[in-house]
Amino acid sequence: MATYMDVHTGMKGITKEELSAAHRADLAIEAEEGVHFKQAWADPEAGTVYCLSEAPSKEAVQRIHERAGHPADEIHPVPLMVS
Amino acid sequence: MATYMDVHTGMKGITKEELSAAHRADLAIEAEEGVHFKQAWADPEAGTVYCLSEAPSKEAVQRIHERAGHPADEIHPVPLMVS
């Protein structure tokens, strides 16, 4: 398992409800690929959404996002983390 | 206070030690602008770093990052969050 940050663009005007619905759509099927979407943040003005996940591969993250109807524009493995 | 996700590019090959040192440099002065950097994630292969912060403004985030020697390429307010 690895940690990924993925980025969606073109989501201008996204609402809290739409972000929650999109996240729920991912959660509903994520286990089928061994993925877990942990958090997501949205900038509705720029239309950018960031999702943090744990997954076996970048492709697994994308398959879930595609099946949920919102393919990511970028998916970055982020092996380094500080807090 | 608001939540921000900022993005640094051009950090190819960044190590865990370099990420930690950069984060510590932010933490050392962040209070002067009322900012708090909560987490950061790095993709050393693409050279991309994502930082999550709480701050009074985007400009305050950038002032700390600039003074610490690593200005951000993008800073997004992320008023929407799900987990």
Backbone of each chain as nested JSON, in Angstrom:
{
  "chains": [
    {"id": "A", "residues": [
      {"number": 1, "name": "MET", "atoms": {"N": [0.84, -1.196, 0.0], "CA": [0.0, 0.0, 0.0], "C": [0.873, 1.243, 0.0]}},
      {"number": 2, "name": "ALA", "atoms": {"N": [0.398, 2.256, -0.672], "CA": [1.129, 3.522, -0.743], "C": [0.117, 4.657, -0.61]}},
      {"number": 3, "name": "THR", "atoms": {"N": [0.645, 5.843, -0.4], "CA": [-0.206, 7.02, -0.266], "C": [-0.182, 7.801, -1.577]}},
      {"number": 4, "name": "TYR", "atoms": {"N": [-1.351, 8.272, -1.985], "CA": [-1.471, 9.038, -3.232], "C": [-2.216, 10.337, -2.983]}},
      {"number": 5, "name": "MET", "atoms": {"N": [-1.806, 11.384, -3.705], "CA": [-2.567, 12.627, -3.744], "C": [-3.035, 12.778, -5.18]}},
      {"number": 6, "name": "ASP", "atoms": {"N": [-4.349, 12.829, -5.391], "CA": [-4.788, 13.054, -6.758], "C": [-5.497, 14.389, -6.865]}},
      {"number": 7, "name": "VAL", "atoms": {"N": [-5.494, 14.893, -8.102], "CA": [-5.982, 16.242, -8.36], "C": [-7.029, 16.201, -9.47]}},
      {"number": 8, "name": "HIS", "atoms": {"N": [-8.154, 16.836, -9.206], "CA": [-9.215, 16.987, -10.21], "C": [-9.328, 18.473, -10.517]}},
      {"number": 9, "name": "THR", "atoms": {"N": [-9.405, 18.802, -11.795], "CA": [-9.61, 20.204, -12.159], "C": [-10.967, 20.327, -12.867]}},
      {"number": 10, "name": "GLY", "atoms": {"N": [-11.354, 21.554, -13.154], "CA": [-12.623, 21.759, -13.867], "C": [-13.853, 21.561, -13.007]}},
      {"number": 11, "name": "MET", "atoms": {"N": [-13.693, 21.671, -11.684], "CA": [-14.826, 21.457, -10.773], "C": [-15.346, 22.798, -10.226]}},
      {"number": 12, "name": "LYS", "atoms": {"N": [-15.266, 23.838, -11.041], "CA": [-15.71, 25.164, -10.583], "C": [-17.114, 25.149, -10.024]}},
      {"number": 13, "name": "GLY", "atoms": {"N": [-17.277, 25.771, -8.885], "CA": [-18.61, 25.888, -8.293], "C": [-19.037, 24.667, -7.505]}},
      {"number": 14, "name": "ILE", "atoms": {"N": [-18.145, 23.687, -7.351], "CA": [-18.518, 22.482, -6.593], "C": [-18.994, 22.887, -5.19]}},
      {"number": 15, "name": "THR", "atoms": {"N": [-20.074, 22.228, -4.745], "CA": [-20.642, 22.524, -3.423], "C": [-20.204, 21.447, -2.43]}},
      {"number": 16, "name": "LYS", "atoms": {"N": [-20.426, 21.737, -1.177], "CA": [-20.141, 20.776, -0.106], "C": [-20.913, 19.478, -0.367]}},
      {"number": 17, "name": "GLU", "atoms": {"N": [-22.174, 19.615, -0.79], "CA": [-23.015, 18.437, -1.052], "C": [-22.444, 17.609, -2.207]}},
      {"number": 18, "name": "GLU", "atoms": {"N": [-22.006, 18.285, -3.263], "CA": [-21.444, 17.569, -4.413], "C": [-20.119, 16.878, -4.046]}},
      {"number": 19, "name": "LEU", "atoms": {"N": [-19.31, 17.558, -3.252], "CA": [-18.051, 16.946, -2.808], "C": [-18.343, 15.714, -1.952]}},
      {"number": 20, "name": "SER", "atoms": {"N": [-19.313, 15.834, -1.042], "CA": [-19.679, 14.7, -0.18], "C": [-20.229, 13.549, -1.008]}},
      {"number": 21, "name": "ALA", "atoms": {"N": [-21.062, 13.85, -1.994], "CA": [-21.651, 12.801, -2.83], "C": [-20.556, 12.093, -3.641]}},
      {"number": 22, "name": "ALA", "atoms": {"N": [-19.612, 12.869, -4.162], "CA": [-18.514, 12.284, -4.945], "C": [-17.667, 11.375, -4.055]}},
      {"number": 23, "name": "HIS", "atoms": {"N": [-17.398, 11.834, -2.843], "CA": [-16.598, 11.048, -1.896], "C": [-17.346, 9.762, -1.525]}},
      {"number": 24, "name": "ARG", "atoms": {"N": [-18.636, 9.867, -1.282], "CA": [-19.424, 8.667, -0.951], "C": [-19.42, 7.667, -2.105]}},
      {"number": 25, "name": "ALA", "atoms": {"N": [-19.468, 8.182, -3.344], "CA": [-19.459, 7.3, -4.522], "C": [-18.135, 6.532, -4.59]}},
      {"number": 26, "name": "ASP", "atoms": {"N": [-17.036, 7.194, -4.223], "CA": [-15.74, 6.508, -4.16], "C": [-15.734, 5.462, -3.041]}},
      {"number": 27, "name": "LEU", "atoms": {"N": [-16.189, 5.878, -1.859], "CA": [-16.161, 4.975, -0.697], "C": [-16.984, 3.715, -0.938]}},
      {"number": 28, "name": "ALA", "atoms": {"N": [-18.07, 3.869, -1.686], "CA": [-18.978, 2.742, -1.918], "C": [-18.316, 1.597, -2.679]}},
      {"number": 29, "name": "ILE", "atoms": {"N": [-17.315, 1.909, -3.508], "CA": [-16.709, 0.865, -4.348], "C": [-15.205, 0.694, -4.123]}},
      {"number": 30, "name": "GLU", "atoms": {"N": [-14.595, 1.532, -3.287], "CA": [-13.133, 1.549, -3.159], "C": [-12.543, 0.209, -2.728]}},
      {"number": 31, "name": "ALA", "atoms": {"N": [-13.276, -0.533, -1.888], "CA": [-12.748, -1.8, -1.373], "C": [-12.516, -2.82, -2.486]}},
      {"number": 32, "name": "GLU", "atoms": {"N": [-13.237, -2.674, -3.581], "CA": [-13.086, -3.619, -4.695], "C": [-11.693, -3.544, -5.32]}},
      {"number": 33, "name": "GLU", "atoms": {"N": [-11.011, -2.432, -5.089], "CA": [-9.639, -2.27, -5.611], "C": [-8.627, -2.136, -4.48]}},
      {"number": 34, "name": "GLY", "atoms": {"N": [-9.075, -2.335, -3.243], "CA": [-8.168, -2.212, -2.105], "C": [-7.718, -0.783, -1.838]}},
      {"number": 35, "name": "VAL", "atoms": {"N": [-8.543, 0.177, -2.266], "CA": [-8.214, 1.603, -2.111], "C": [-8.972, 2.151, -0.912]}},
      {"number": 36, "name": "HIS", "atoms": {"N": [-8.394, 3.152, -0.237], "CA": [-9.192, 3.904, 0.742], "C": [-8.94, 5.402, 0.576]}},
      {"number": 37, "name": "PHE", "atoms": {"N": [-10.022, 6.107, 0.271], "CA": [-9.946, 7.562, 0.15], "C": [-10.118, 8.144, 1.541]}},
      {"number": 38, "name": "LYS", "atoms": {"N": [-9.078, 8.815, 2.032], "CA": [-9.062, 9.294, 3.406], "C": [-9.649, 10.689, 3.562]}},
      {"number": 39, "name": "GLN", "atoms": {"N": [-9.241, 11.601, 2.693], "CA": [-9.725, 12.973, 2.807], "C": [-9.768, 13.611, 1.433]}},
      {"number": 40, "name": "ALA", "atoms": {"N": [-10.598, 14.638, 1.3], "CA": [-10.615, 15.416, 0.057], "C": [-10.872, 16.865, 0.412]}},
      {"number": 41, "name": "TRP", "atoms": {"N": [-10.239, 17.752, -0.357], "CA": [-10.355, 19.195, -0.14], "C": [-10.711, 19.84, -1.47]}},
      {"number": 42, "name": "ALA", "atoms": {"N": [-11.591, 20.834, -1.433], "CA": [-11.982, 21.492, -2.683], "C": [-11.848, 23.002, -2.617]}},
      {"number": 43, "name": "ASP", "atoms": {"N": [-11.361, 23.557, -3.733], "CA": [-11.332, 24.992, -3.98], "C": [-12.385, 25.236, -5.06]}},
      {"number": 44, "name": "PRO", "atoms": {"N": [-13.61, 25.609, -4.672], "CA": [-14.691, 25.759, -5.647], "C": [-14.447, 26.901, -6.627]}},
      {"number": 45, "name": "GLU", "atoms": {"N": [-13.679, 27.904, -6.213], "CA": [-13.443, 29.049, -7.09], "C": [-12.531, 28.67, -8.264]}},
      {"number": 46, "name": "ALA", "atoms": {"N": [-11.447, 27.961, -7.974], "CA": [-10.544, 27.521, -9.044], "C": [-11.055, 26.233, -9.687]}},
      {"number": 47, "name": "GLY", "atoms": {"N": [-11.925, 25.506, -8.968], "CA": [-12.427, 24.251, -9.5], "C": [-11.453, 23.094, -9.327]}},
      {"number": 48, "name": "THR", "atoms": {"N": [-10.66, 23.16, -8.264], "CA": [-9.654, 22.12, -8.014], "C": [-10.032, 21.289, -6.79]}},
      {"number": 49, "name": "VAL", "atoms": {"N": [-9.901, 19.975, -6.912], "CA": [-10.165, 19.068, -5.787], "C": [-8.94, 18.186, -5.59]}},
      {"number": 50, "name": "TYR", "atoms": {"N": [-8.503, 18.053, -4.337], "CA": [-7.387, 17.193, -3.962], "C": [-7.928, 16.036, -3.143]}},
      {"number": 51, "name": "CYS", "atoms": {"N": [-7.511, 14.814, -3.47], "CA": [-7.938, 13.635, -2.705], "C": [-6.707, 12.889, -2.214]}},
      {"number": 52, "name": "LEU", "atoms": {"N": [-6.734, 12.53, -0.947], "CA": [-5.652, 11.757, -0.344], "C": [-6.143, 10.326, -0.159]}},
      {"number": 53, "name": "SER", "atoms": {"N": [-5.366, 9.364, -0.647], "CA": [-5.786, 7.965, -0.534], "C": [-4.634, 7.05, -0.163]}},
      {"number": 54, "name": "GLU", "atoms": {"N": [-5.009, 5.865, 0.288], "CA": [-4.06, 4.76, 0.459], "C": [-4.509, 3.731, -0.567]}},
      {"number": 55, "name": "ALA", "atoms": {"N": [-3.566, 3.228, -1.344], "CA": [-3.961, 2.317, -2.418], "C": [-2.805, 1.441, -2.834]}},
      {"number": 56, "name": "PRO", "atoms": {"N": [-3.12, 0.315, -3.503], "CA": [-2.047, -0.563, -3.982], "C": [-1.338, 0.009, -5.198]}},
      {"number": 57, "name": "SER", "atoms": {"N": [-1.978, 0.888, -5.957], "CA": [-1.348, 1.494, -7.14], "C": [-2.14, 2.718, -7.569]}},
      {"number": 58, "name": "LYS", "atoms": {"N": [-1.474, 3.532, -8.38], "CA": [-2.074, 4.71, -9.005], "C": [-3.253, 4.299, -9.89]}},
      {"number": 59, "name": "GLU", "atoms": {"N": [-3.074, 3.172, -10.586], "CA": [-4.113, 2.688, -11.494], "C": [-5.368, 2.297, -10.718]}},
      {"number": 60, "name": "ALA", "atoms": {"N": [-5.185, 1.729, -9.529], "CA": [-6.34, 1.343, -8.702], "C": [-7.114, 2.598, -8.273]}},
      {"number": 61, "name": "VAL", "atoms": {"N": [-6.383, 3.64, -7.911], "CA": [-7.03, 4.915, -7.548], "C": [-7.847, 5.418, -8.736]}},
      {"number": 62, "name": "GLN", "atoms": {"N": [-7.234, 5.401, -9.915], "CA": [-7.934, 5.934, -11.086], "C": [-9.142, 5.088, -11.46]}},
      {"number": 63, "name": "ARG", "atoms": {"N": [-9.03, 3.766, -11.338], "CA": [-10.18, 2.922, -11.695], "C": [-11.389, 3.253, -10.821]}},
      {"number": 64, "name": "ILE", "atoms": {"N": [-11.166, 3.46, -9.53], "CA": [-12.291, 3.809, -8.643], "C": [-12.856, 5.178, -9.02]}},
      {"number": 65, "name": "HIS", "atoms": {"N": [-11.979, 6.147, -9.207], "CA": [-12.452, 7.492, -9.568], "C": [-13.207, 7.477, -10.906]}},
      {"number": 66, "name": "GLU", "atoms": {"N": [-12.718, 6.682, -11.852], "CA": [-13.411, 6.611, -13.158], "C": [-14.782, 5.975, -13.017]}},
      {"number": 67, "name": "ARG", "atoms": {"N": [-14.829, 4.871, -12.29], "CA": [-16.123, 4.184, -12.127], "C": [-17.102, 5.061, -11.355]}},
      {"number": 68, "name": "ALA", "atoms": {"N": [-16.592, 5.906, -10.457], "CA": [-17.461, 6.799, -9.681], "C": [-17.846, 8.032, -10.505]}},
      {"number": 69, "name": "GLY", "atoms": {"N": [-17.277, 8.147, -11.721], "CA": [-17.696, 9.232, -12.607], "C": [-16.845, 10.486, -12.562]}},
      {"number": 70, "name": "HIS", "atoms": {"N": [-15.692, 10.417, -11.89], "CA": [-14.839, 11.624, -11.824], "C": [-13.362, 11.245, -11.881]}},
      {"number": 71, "name": "PRO", "atoms": {"N": [-12.884, 10.882, -13.097], "CA": [-11.468, 10.553, -13.25], "C": [-10.58, 11.706, -12.807]}},
      {"number": 72, "name": "ALA", "atoms": {"N": [-9.439, 11.362, -12.222], "CA": [-8.48, 12.388, -11.765], "C": [-7.639, 12.872, -12.938]}},
      {"number": 73, "name": "ASP", "atoms": {"N": [-7.21, 14.118, -12.865], "CA": [-6.329, 14.682, -13.893], "C": [-4.873, 14.355, -13.609]}},
      {"number": 74, "name": "GLU", "atoms": {"N": [-4.546, 14.212, -12.344], "CA": [-3.18, 13.856, -11.94], "C": [-3.28, 12.953, -10.725]}},
      {"number": 75, "name": "ILE", "atoms": {"N": [-2.403, 11.968, -10.642], "CA": [-2.319, 11.125, -9.439], "C": [-0.845, 11.004, -9.082]}},
      {"number": 76, "name": "HIS", "atoms": {"N": [-0.508, 11.506, -7.908], "CA": [0.883, 11.485, -7.454], "C": [1.092, 10.539, -6.286]}},
      {"number": 77, "name": "PRO", "atoms": {"N": [2.008, 9.59, -6.411], "CA": [2.414, 8.841, -5.224], "C": [3.125, 9.831, -4.309]}},
      {"number": 78, "name": "VAL", "atoms": {"N": [2.806, 9.825, -3.031], "CA": [3.469, 10.747, -2.087], "C": [4.075, 9.928, -0.943]}},
      {"number": 79, "name": "PRO", "atoms": {"N": [5.223, 9.291, -1.236], "CA": [5.844, 8.434, -0.223], "C": [6.391, 9.199, 0.98]}},
      {"number": 80, "name": "LEU", "atoms": {"N": [6.591, 10.519, 0.832], "CA": [7.125, 11.31, 1.939], "C": [6.023, 12.166, 2.548]}},
      {"number": 81, "name": "MET", "atoms": {"N": [5.948, 12.146, 3.876], "CA": [4.921, 12.947, 4.556], "C": [5.492, 13.5, 5.853]}},
      {"number": 82, "name": "VAL", "atoms": {"N": [5.143, 14.735, 6.161], "CA": [5.51, 15.306, 7.469], "C": [4.281, 15.963, 8.081]}},
      {"number": 83, "name": "SER", "atoms": {"N": [4.273, 15.991, 9.404], "CA": [3.17, 16.678, 10.098], "C": [3.696, 17.191, 11.426]}}
    ]},
    {"id": "B", "residues": [
      {"number": 1, "name": "MET", "atoms": {"N": [-9.769, 32.45, 10.077], "CA": [-8.828, 31.424, 9.628], "C": [-9.482, 30.559, 8.553]}},
      {"number": 2, "name": "ALA", "atoms": {"N": [-8.677, 30.142, 7.607], "CA": [-9.172, 29.296, 6.526], "C": [-8.133, 28.208, 6.263]}},
      {"number": 3, "name": "THR", "atoms": {"N": [-8.548, 27.225, 5.497], "CA": [-7.648, 26.125, 5.166], "C": [-7.108, 26.334, 3.749]}},
      {"number": 4, "name": "TYR", "atoms": {"N": [-5.841, 26.074, 3.563], "CA": [-5.194, 26.241, 2.255], "C": [-4.425, 24.983, 1.888]}},
      {"number": 5, "name": "MET", "atoms": {"N": [-4.423, 24.677, 0.586], "CA": [-3.544, 23.628, 0.051], "C": [-2.598, 24.343, -0.902]}},
      {"number": 6, "name": "ASP", "atoms": {"N": [-1.304, 24.273, -0.629], "CA": [-0.389, 24.893, -1.58], "C": [0.478, 23.842, -2.242]}},
      {"number": 7, "name": "VAL", "atoms": {"N": [0.973, 24.209, -3.405], "CA": [1.683, 23.262, -4.255], "C": [3.035, 23.852, -4.661]}},
      {"number": 8, "name": "HIS", "atoms": {"N": [4.074, 23.048, -4.485], "CA": [5.42, 23.424, -4.917], "C": [5.822, 22.45, -6.007]}},
      {"number": 9, "name": "THR", "atoms": {"N": [6.385, 22.965, -7.086], "CA": [6.874, 22.083, -8.144], "C": [8.394, 22.261, -8.248]}},
      {"number": 10, "name": "GLY", "atoms": {"N": [9.022, 21.436, -9.064], "CA": [10.465, 21.564, -9.258], "C": [11.292, 21.022, -8.103]}},
      {"number": 11, "name": "MET", "atoms": {"N": [10.679, 20.134, -7.294], "CA": [11.387, 19.592, -6.131], "C": [11.845, 18.154, -6.386]}},
      {"number": 12, "name": "LYS", "atoms": {"N": [12.188, 17.859, -7.624], "CA": [12.621, 16.49, -7.972], "C": [13.728, 15.988, -7.081]}},
      {"number": 13, "name": "GLY", "atoms": {"N": [13.577, 14.765, -6.607], "CA": [14.616, 14.148, -5.796], "C": [14.599, 14.559, -4.34]}},
      {"number": 14, "name": "ILE", "atoms": {"N": [13.589, 15.33, -3.929], "CA": [13.514, 15.755, -2.52], "C": [13.525, 14.519, -1.615]}},
      {"number": 15, "name": "THR", "atoms": {"N": [14.286, 14.614, -0.526], "CA": [14.39, 13.497, 0.418], "C": [13.5, 13.765, 1.628]}},
      {"number": 16, "name": "LYS", "atoms": {"N": [13.308, 12.74, 2.406], "CA": [12.545, 12.86, 3.65], "C": [13.185, 13.932, 4.541]}},
      {"number": 17, "name": "GLU", "atoms": {"N": [14.527, 13.933, 4.6], "CA": [15.258, 14.889, 5.433], "C": [15.031, 16.317, 4.931]}},
      {"number": 18, "name": "GLU", "atoms": {"N": [15.061, 16.503, 3.623], "CA": [14.849, 17.841, 3.059], "C": [13.411, 18.315, 3.288]}},
      {"number": 19, "name": "LEU", "atoms": {"N": [12.459, 17.393, 3.152], "CA": [11.06, 17.761, 3.403], "C": [10.876, 18.15, 4.866]}},
      {"number": 20, "name": "SER", "atoms": {"N": [11.473, 17.369, 5.763], "CA": [11.374, 17.669, 7.197], "C": [12.035, 19.009, 7.524]}},
      {"number": 21, "name": "ALA", "atoms": {"N": [13.182, 19.266, 6.936], "CA": [13.888, 20.524, 7.197], "C": [13.068, 21.708, 6.683]}},
      {"number": 22, "name": "ALA", "atoms": {"N": [12.461, 21.567, 5.51], "CA": [11.637, 22.646, 4.943], "C": [10.423, 22.899, 5.837]}},
      {"number": 23, "name": "HIS", "atoms": {"N": [9.828, 21.818, 6.316], "CA": [8.654, 21.942, 7.192], "C": [9.048, 22.622, 8.509]}},
      {"number": 24, "name": "ARG", "atoms": {"N": [10.188, 22.213, 9.055], "CA": [10.658, 22.839, 10.301], "C": [10.936, 24.33, 10.103]}},
      {"number": 25, "name": "ALA", "atoms": {"N": [11.462, 24.689, 8.944], "CA": [11.742, 26.107, 8.657], "C": [10.441, 26.91, 8.627]}},
      {"number": 26, "name": "ASP", "atoms": {"N": [9.376, 26.313, 8.096], "CA": [8.057, 26.975, 8.115], "C": [7.545, 27.089, 9.554]}},
      {"number": 27, "name": "LEU", "atoms": {"N": [7.61, 25.985, 10.28], "CA": [7.064, 25.954, 11.649], "C": [7.764, 26.972, 12.552]}},
      {"number": 28, "name": "ALA", "atoms": {"N": [9.057, 27.189, 12.292], "CA": [9.84, 28.088, 13.142], "C": [9.344, 29.532, 13.091]}},
      {"number": 29, "name": "ILE", "atoms": {"N": [8.732, 29.93, 11.961], "CA": [8.325, 31.338, 11.818], "C": [6.837, 31.524, 11.543]}},
      {"number": 30, "name": "GLU", "atoms": {"N": [6.09, 30.429, 11.408], "CA": [4.687, 30.534, 10.981], "C": [3.824, 31.384, 11.909]}},
      {"number": 31, "name": "ALA", "atoms": {"N": [4.124, 31.347, 13.212], "CA": [3.288, 32.071, 14.179], "C": [3.318, 33.578, 13.942]}},
      {"number": 32, "name": "GLU", "atoms": {"N": [4.397, 34.052, 13.335], "CA": [4.52, 35.493, 13.072], "C": [3.458, 35.996, 12.106]}},
      {"number": 33, "name": "GLU", "atoms": {"N": [2.876, 35.072, 11.341], "CA": [1.81, 35.441, 10.397], "C": [0.495, 34.751, 10.756]}},
      {"number": 34, "name": "GLY", "atoms": {"N": [0.452, 34.108, 11.915], "CA": [-0.779, 33.419, 12.326], "C": [-1.105, 32.207, 11.478]}},
      {"number": 35, "name": "VAL", "atoms": {"N": [-0.073, 31.626, 10.867], "CA": [-0.246, 30.463, 9.982], "C": [0.102, 29.203, 10.754]}},
      {"number": 36, "name": "HIS", "atoms": {"N": [-0.538, 28.071, 10.413], "CA": [-0.04, 26.789, 10.911], "C": [-0.016, 25.767, 9.779]}},
      {"number": 37, "name": "PHE", "atoms": {"N": [1.173, 25.265, 9.494], "CA": [1.324, 24.221, 8.481], "C": [1.08, 22.883, 9.158]}},
      {"number": 38, "name": "LYS", "atoms": {"N": [0.017, 22.193, 8.715], "CA": [-0.411, 20.974, 9.386], "C": [0.251, 19.718, 8.844]}},
      {"number": 39, "name": "GLN", "atoms": {"N": [0.289, 19.615, 7.524], "CA": [0.867, 18.417, 6.922], "C": [1.476, 18.773, 5.574]}},
      {"number": 40, "name": "ALA", "atoms": {"N": [2.398, 17.944, 5.129], "CA": [2.955, 18.111, 3.781], "C": [3.258, 16.734, 3.22]}},
      {"number": 41, "name": "TRP", "atoms": {"N": [3.056, 16.599, 1.921], "CA": [3.266, 15.34, 1.218], "C": [4.145, 15.609, 0.004]}},
      {"number": 42, "name": "ALA", "atoms": {"N": [5.076, 14.699, -0.283], "CA": [5.952, 14.92, -1.44], "C": [6.005, 13.728, -2.374]}},
      {"number": 43, "name": "ASP", "atoms": {"N": [5.995, 14.05, -3.66], "CA": [6.237, 13.091, -4.735], "C": [7.618, 13.434, -5.287]}},
      {"number": 44, "name": "PRO", "atoms": {"N": [8.672, 12.747, -4.808], "CA": [10.041, 13.105, -5.221], "C": [10.28, 12.864, -6.702]}},
      {"number": 45, "name": "GLU", "atoms": {"N": [9.557, 11.921, -7.291], "CA": [9.787, 11.603, -8.695], "C": [9.316, 12.742, -9.609]}},
      {"number": 46, "name": "ALA", "atoms": {"N": [8.106, 13.254, -9.336], "CA": [7.587, 14.374, -10.133], "C": [8.131, 15.704, -9.615]}},
      {"number": 47, "name": "GLY", "atoms": {"N": [8.59, 15.708, -8.354], "CA": [9.08, 16.955, -7.779], "C": [7.97, 17.868, -7.277]}},
      {"number": 48, "name": "THR", "atoms": {"N": [6.87, 17.248, -6.848], "CA": [5.721, 18.025, -6.378], "C": [5.54, 17.867, -4.875]}},
      {"number": 49, "name": "VAL", "atoms": {"N": [5.292, 18.982, -4.193], "CA": [5.033, 18.95, -2.752], "C": [3.708, 19.665, -2.489]}},
      {"number": 50, "name": "TYR", "atoms": {"N": [2.856, 19.056, -1.673], "CA": [1.573, 19.625, -1.266], "C": [1.647, 19.941, 0.218]}},
      {"number": 51, "name": "CYS", "atoms": {"N": [1.225, 21.158, 0.595], "CA": [1.205, 21.549, 2.017], "C": [-0.198, 21.971, 2.402]}},
      {"number": 52, "name": "LEU", "atoms": {"N": [-0.658, 21.458, 3.521], "CA": [-1.975, 21.819, 4.051], "C": [-1.761, 22.751, 5.242]}},
      {"number": 53, "name": "SER", "atoms": {"N": [-2.428, 23.892, 5.219], "CA": [-2.26, 24.85, 6.321], "C": [-3.572, 25.481, 6.739]}},
      {"number": 54, "name": "GLU", "atoms": {"N": [-3.53, 26.081, 7.922], "CA": [-4.607, 26.953, 8.41], "C": [-3.971, 28.333, 8.464]}},
      {"number": 55, "name": "ALA", "atoms": {"N": [-4.64, 29.322, 7.919], "CA": [-4.012, 30.641, 7.861], "C": [-5.048, 31.736, 7.702]}},
      {"number": 56, "name": "PRO", "atoms": {"N": [-4.659, 32.967, 8.028], "CA": [-5.598, 34.081, 7.857], "C": [-5.768, 34.478, 6.393]}},
      {"number": 57, "name": "SER", "atoms": {"N": [-4.801, 34.176, 5.543], "CA": [-4.893, 34.522, 4.118], "C": [-3.851, 33.74, 3.333]}},
      {"number": 58, "name": "LYS", "atoms": {"N": [-4.098, 33.702, 2.023], "CA": [-3.171, 33.09, 1.075], "C": [-1.816, 33.819, 1.117]}},
      {"number": 59, "name": "GLU", "atoms": {"N": [-1.887, 35.137, 1.25], "CA": [-0.666, 35.951, 1.273], "C": [0.193, 35.607, 2.496]}},
      {"number": 60, "name": "ALA", "atoms": {"N": [-0.473, 35.348, 3.63], "CA": [0.27, 34.984, 4.849], "C": [0.992, 33.654, 4.633]}},
      {"number": 61, "name": "VAL", "atoms": {"N": [0.336, 32.711, 3.998], "CA": [0.965, 31.415, 3.691], "C": [2.206, 31.653, 2.824]}},
      {"number": 62, "name": "GLN", "atoms": {"N": [2.038, 32.462, 1.794], "CA": [3.161, 32.69, 0.883], "C": [4.311, 33.434, 1.563]}},
      {"number": 63, "name": "ARG", "atoms": {"N": [3.989, 34.397, 2.425], "CA": [5.073, 35.125, 3.101], "C": [5.941, 34.172, 3.932]}},
      {"number": 64, "name": "ILE", "atoms": {"N": [5.31, 33.237, 4.627], "CA": [6.095, 32.27, 5.423], "C": [6.922, 31.377, 4.501]}},
      {"number": 65, "name": "HIS", "atoms": {"N": [6.29, 30.851, 3.464], "CA": [7.027, 29.968, 2.544], "C": [8.19, 30.716, 1.881]}},
      {"number": 66, "name": "GLU", "atoms": {"N": [7.972, 31.982, 1.532], "CA": [9.057, 32.762, 0.902], "C": [10.207, 32.987, 1.872]}},
      {"number": 67, "name": "ARG", "atoms": {"N": [9.863, 33.395, 3.09], "CA": [10.912, 33.649, 4.081], "C": [11.673, 32.367, 4.418]}},
      {"number": 68, "name": "ALA", "atoms": {"N": [10.983, 31.225, 4.34], "CA": [11.632, 29.946, 4.639], "C": [12.432, 29.45, 3.43]}},
      {"number": 69, "name": "GLY", "atoms": {"N": [12.335, 30.18, 2.314], "CA": [13.165, 29.848, 1.157], "C": [12.526, 28.957, 0.116]}},
      {"number": 70, "name": "HIS", "atoms": {"N": [11.208, 28.733, 0.222], "CA": [10.548, 27.864, -0.763], "C": [9.154, 28.381, -1.089]}},
      {"number": 71, "name": "PRO", "atoms": {"N": [9.081, 29.468, -1.889], "CA": [7.777, 30.007, -2.289], "C": [6.928, 28.948, -3.001]}},
      {"number": 72, "name": "ALA", "atoms": {"N": [5.621, 29.0, -2.768], "CA": [4.711, 28.043, -3.409], "C": [4.392, 28.492, -4.832]}},
      {"number": 73, "name": "ASP", "atoms": {"N": [4.128, 27.529, -5.707], "CA": [3.736, 27.848, -7.078], "C": [2.242, 28.112, -7.181]}},
      {"number": 74, "name": "GLU", "atoms": {"N": [1.475, 27.476, -6.309], "CA": [0.022, 27.679, -6.282], "C": [-0.423, 27.614, -4.83]}},
      {"number": 75, "name": "ILE", "atoms": {"N": [-1.393, 28.448, -4.469], "CA": [-1.986, 28.36, -3.128], "C": [-3.5, 28.405, -3.306]}},
      {"number": 76, "name": "HIS", "atoms": {"N": [-4.164, 27.34, -2.899], "CA": [-5.615, 27.246, -3.053], "C": [-6.331, 27.283, -1.709]}},
      {"number": 77, "name": "PRO", "atoms": {"N": [-7.267, 28.214, -1.538], "CA": [-8.131, 28.113, -0.369], "C": [-8.996, 26.866, -0.584]}},
      {"number": 78, "name": "VAL", "atoms": {"N": [-9.146, 26.026, 0.435], "CA": [-9.975, 24.812, 0.303], "C": [-11.042, 24.824, 1.403]}},
      {"number": 79, "name": "PRO", "atoms": {"N": [-12.083, 25.631, 1.19], "CA": [-13.127, 25.757, 2.218], "C": [-13.955, 24.486, 2.397]}},
      {"number": 80, "name": "LEU", "atoms": {"N": [-13.914, 23.583, 1.413], "CA": [-14.694, 22.344, 1.525], "C": [-13.773, 21.172, 1.806]}},
      {"number": 81, "name": "MET", "atoms": {"N": [-14.18, 20.351, 2.766], "CA": [-13.362, 19.189, 3.121], "C": [-14.275, 18.033, 3.491]}},
      {"number": 82, "name": "VAL", "atoms": {"N": [-13.9, 16.825, 3.078], "CA": [-14.624, 15.626, 3.516], "C": [-13.617, 14.583, 3.962]}},
      {"number": 83, "name": "SER", "atoms": {"N": [-14.048, 13.717, 4.871], "CA": [-13.186, 12.619, 5.309], "C": [-14.065, 11.459, 5.74]}}
    ]}
  ]
}
